[in-house]
């Protein structure tokens, strides 16, 4: 158990690191090309078929970039495709979903107080929500509604709000936010894999065959790219939210998630407008600030107490351990001043990461985290402010490793 827990924790870290690296690569290239596209300018004497051009300076040199809406007259010898960043980000994100939320479904995915279900059912339901999210989105884009960019985006926003509300009635608050982000990220990556790249390949194939490419493929890809542009910032918020219980662990968490999408649109609208050289809409920042203040207020609205959850079969193993009475005294004395419903440590007003260690069930539910954070490592307490001793850390290790034996 000891070796597996340590290995799994490092695996989780490695997958998370990979996801961040690939995400940076994808978002970086996406933001760059959006800014480039909006900054294109036309001038007399441009090559036939060229829509616009842009001069840029970077890295000690100058770049002269031209864009063709359909295709150039001849196929270039070297053509760079921007797709693997998207695919790698989605694959690493799904791997992290498996490592954290599927392997730890009892803690992170399923909340019996929200909807009792078995682990296999919870995992299947998770996968289904992600897949159905893409299907609904794609059908809306291909419907007559897809001819109106504004109308389509308003309807899609309504769908996202409904999904946010629905997910909070299926999973834990943490998992609901993560799944809303996963659904949105799947839409973005599937846009690349199912629409944007295939359409570009059709254009390239026509060009190689000497046929005139149909401009409709570029128009469709452009619409999907626009959606990806506006969805990026909300996805980042949702993926980071698992570290901030005030976002996902409050009564109106689905409203908070819904407002985050509007904030993301406002911020991207600002940058898109500036890159287009169409003005400097500072009002978008004011709107984003007002909405964020509303989010802060919503996070402080007290949730109706439903009573202390019962310990699961897995947590009862740790409570039944002969070491548990001493472990409980250690945790209550060294950790619960911060990790409690009402923390008493100065400057701490909410339990960090929503981890409550002031009850037997809370201590048992977080046995693995206690083992890794305060037993096998000295990460907790921070700077050892509560003066936990080496003997007490050894007790935590013996408790976790000996549970169930």
Residue pairs with C-beta under 8 A, 6 or more apart in sequence:
1 400
1 401
1 403
2 376
2 397
2 400
2 401
5 368
5 371
5 372
5 400
6 372
6 376
8 99
8 103
9 372
11 99
12 96
12 99
12 100
15 92
15 95
15 96
15 99
16 96
18 88
18 92
18 95
19 89
19 92
19 93
19 95
19 96
22 85
22 88
22 89
22 92
23 89
23 93
25 85
25 88
25 89
26 85
26 86
26 88
26 89
27 232
27 236
29 82
29 85
30 228
30 229
30 232
31 232
33 82
34 225
34 229
34 272
34 275
35 271
35 275
36 54
36 56
36 65
36 67
37 67
38 272
38 275
38 276
39 54
39 275
39 276
39 277
40 51
40 52
40 53
40 54
40 67
41 52
41 53
41 54
42 51
42 52
42 53
43 53
46 52
46 53
46 66
47 66
47 72
47 73
48 73
49 68
49 69
49 70
49 71
49 72
49 73
50 66
50 67
50 68
50 72
51 67
51 68
51 69
52 66
52 67
53 64
53 65
53 66
53 67
54 64
54 65
55 62
55 63
55 64
55 65
56 62
56 63
56 65
57 63
69 215
69 218
70 203
70 212
70 213
70 215
70 218
71 203
71 204
71 206
71 207
71 213
72 207
75 204
75 207
75 208
79 204
81 197
81 200
83 192
83 193
83 197
86 188
86 189
86 192
86 193
87 189
87 192
87 193
89 185
89 189
90 185
90 186
90 189
93 182
93 185
93 239
94 182
97 126
97 178
97 182
100 108
101 108
101 109
101 126
101 175
101 178
102 109
102 123
102 126
105 119
105 122
105 123
106 119
106 312
106 314
107 365
108 172
108 174
108 175
109 119
109 122
109 123
109 126
109 171
109 172
109 175
110 117
110 119
110 122
110 171
110 172
111 171
111 172
111 173
112 309
112 310
112 312
113 306
113 309
114 168
114 169
114 170
114 171
114 172
115 169
115 170
115 171
117 125
122 171
125 170
126 171
126 175
126 179
129 163
129 167
129 170
129 179
129 183
130 179
130 182
130 183
130 186
131 186
133 163
133 183
133 184
133 186
133 187
134 183
134 186
134 187
134 190
136 159
137 156
137 159
137 187
138 190
138 194
140 146
140 152
140 155
140 156
140 159
141 152
141 223
141 224
145 151
145 152
145 155
146 152
146 223
149 223
149 226
152 223
153 227
153 230
156 227
157 261
157 262
160 180
160 184
160 258
160 261
161 254
161 258
163 180
163 183
164 176
164 180
164 254
164 257
164 258
165 254
167 175
167 176
167 177
167 179
167 180
167 254
168 176
168 253
168 254
170 176
171 179
173 245
173 248
173 249
173 250
173 253
174 241
174 242
174 245
174 248
174 249
174 354
176 248
176 253
176 254
176 257
177 238
177 241
177 242
177 247
177 248
177 253
177 257
178 238
178 239
178 241
178 242
180 238
180 257
181 234
181 235
181 237
181 238
181 239
181 241
184 231
184 234
184 235
184 238
185 235
185 239
187 227
187 231
188 227
188 228
188 231
188 232
188 235
191 224
191 225
191 227
191 228
192 224
192 228
195 220
195 221
195 224
196 221
196 224
196 225
199 217
199 218
199 220
199 221
200 217
200 221
202 213
202 214
202 217
203 213
203 214
203 217
203 218
206 212
206 213
206 214
207 213
229 268
229 272
230 264
230 265
230 268
231 261
231 264
232 264
232 268
233 263
233 264
233 267
233 268
234 260
234 261
234 263
234 264
237 247
237 260
237 263
237 264
238 257
238 260
241 247
241 248
242 248
243 353
244 353
245 350
245 351
245 353
245 354
246 299
246 300
246 350
247 253
247 256
247 295
247 299
249 354
250 256
250 298
250 299
250 300
250 301
250 303
251 301
251 302
251 303
251 304
252 298
252 299
252 301
255 298
256 295
256 298
256 299
259 291
259 294
259 295
260 295
262 291
263 288
263 291
263 292
266 284
266 285
266 287
266 288
266 291
267 284
267 285
267 288
269 281
269 284
270 281
270 282
270 284
270 285
273 279
273 280
273 281
274 280
308 359
308 361
309 361
310 361
311 319
311 360
311 361
311 364
311 365
312 365
315 361
315 364
315 365
315 367
316 364
317 364
317 403
317 404
318 324
318 363
318 364
318 367
318 399
318 400
318 403
319 360
319 361
319 364
321 327
321 399
321 402
321 403
323 395
323 398
323 399
323 402
324 360
324 364
324 399
326 395
326 399
327 363
327 395
327 396
327 399
328 360
328 363
330 388
330 392
330 395
330 396
331 357
331 363
331 370
332 357
332 358
333 386
334 374
334 381
334 386
334 387
334 388
334 392
335 357
335 370
335 374
335 380
335 381
335 386
336 357
336 358
337 343
337 344
337 345
337 348
337 386
338 345
338 348
338 351
338 352
338 381
339 351
339 352
339 355
339 356
339 357
339 358
339 362
340 351
340 356
340 357
340 358
341 351
341 356
341 358
343 349
343 350
343 351
355 362
355 366
355 369
356 362
357 363
357 366
357 370
363 370
367 399
367 400
367 403
368 400
370 380
370 396
370 400
371 396
371 397
371 399
371 400
371 401
372 379
373 379
373 380
374 380
374 381
374 388
374 393
374 396
375 393
375 394
375 396
375 397
375 400
376 397
378 384
378 393
381 388
